[in-house]
Amino acid sequence: MTLTQTTRRMAQDLFRAPAAEKGTDATKLREFRMRLQLKTRELKLTERQDRQEKRVLRPGLSRAVFAPAHNGPAA
């Protein structure tokens, strides 16, 4: 096993949900985690759509913040 494979496997183990044990409580826990993941995905999608809609409604707002201030004609 190479160093890259070892690192990848360790990273995957860090973010993988722990395996549920056998029994009805384990099944409930697994189903709860799946529902929670689905809700999180839906929430992220909804928030992203809201941000995109706000950008469309006010297209010049994001550029105005970074535009240099105009102090008038030079004397």
N, C-alpha and C positions, 0 to 999 in steps of 0.2 A: 504494500500500500504506500502510495506516495504522500508527501507532505500536504499536497493540495487536497487529496482525497480525505486525509485525516482531518484537516481543517474544515472542509465542507461538512463532513459527517458530524463533527463537534458542533458546528453552527446550526445544523439542522436539529440536532438533539436539544439545543438550547431553546428553540422556538416551537418545537413540537409539543402538543398537549400531552400530558402524561397519560399512559394507557389506563383505561378504567378496568377495575377488577371485575370479576364475574359476579352476577347477581342483579336484582332488579334496581337497586340503588345505582349501580354502575351504568345501567342502561339509561336511567333517568339523567344521570350526570352527563353522559355522552350526548343525549338528545338536547339537554339544556345548553351545552357548549355549542352544538350545531346551530341552535336557534339564536344564540348570542352572536355567533359569527355572522349569520345572515342579517340580523338587525344592524350590526356594525357596518356591514357592506352597504346596506340600504341607506343608512344615515350618511355615510361618506358620499354616496352618489347624490343624495338629496342636497347636501351642503354644497357639493361641487356645482350642481345645477343652479342653486341659488346664487352662488358667486358669479357664474357665467351670465345669468339674467341681469344681475346688477351691473356688470360690465357693459352689457348691451344697452341698458337704459341710460347709462352715463358714460359714453365712450371717451370723452375728453378728460374725465376726472383723473385717471391714472397718469396721464401725460402732464397734466397741470401741476402736479405735485413736484415733478422733477424738472420742470421748465425753469430757466433762469428768470429772475425778476427783472422787469423792465423799469428803469428809473427815469425814463423820459429822455428828451434830446440832450445831447452833450452841449454844454455851454462854452 
